[in-house]
């Protein structure tokens, strides 16, 4: 055996076992009783989340059995909601839920990313901490407080100032036609935007701060300005993390109940105008569940909850696929 072959053989024999192989051996047969108990307990906790999700779906399906049998798939594609005649269709509420959430994202995402860029890249130290704390504090405010603020301040301001100006300047568009009421889809989208903004901003800020300083130093060394450094070095690397923050904001917007119920108008109609009153699936359940008397009425509301559950899961799956695809793009980081 040549000296080179002997050196290779000696290095192979002395090489430590890789963490993955050691981990597999511990999983197959753990000698330490404490480690085995710890693994079983944590696995139980993890499976508990999956079982809870399955139990919720099963229970809502059971509660919706009468409505599912009566209306079938047409329930999600019809617009008639008439408890007097026991006729129920959820399309206006699906429309209100999706449109209000997307409108909230359209308003909140640019502002939240701007806040995150300022806090992570531009703000001096004596401003960064208190301002970051105030942004995070917005997420801790109860939704009913947002709703009261929307009733007494936001809706009158929209009715008297914003909606007339939009109707005058952009009234040729269907989105801005109609009577300025204050309460409606625009108010619901704005209140949701304010509520999801701190979540998106806080997560996006943490993602940007996790980007290595070497990325910034390399861009600055090449003569880039502060904005060019953020645009070319920070944002591309944090792209998938920012998308994940947007997904979290979307999840909150889809399930928000009280604040939206108090400002959206609660009328089950599909309208192209943002001034018109609307309703979401969560707001209808909150408004009508305590007043539902018949079995079919209760079952229809339960099916509405099941539909909200399904819409939330589908939209989050699509958003996660988008995040995964963005993470595989050239230059996309996984901070």
PyMOL commands that set and color helices and strands:
alter all, ss='L'
color gray80, all
select helices_A, chain A and resi 3-14+19-28+33-63+65-77+91-122+125-138+143-170+174-176+185-209+213-221+226-237+239-255+258-263+281-291+295-327
alter helices_A, ss='H'
color red, helices_A
deselect
rebuild
show_as cartoon
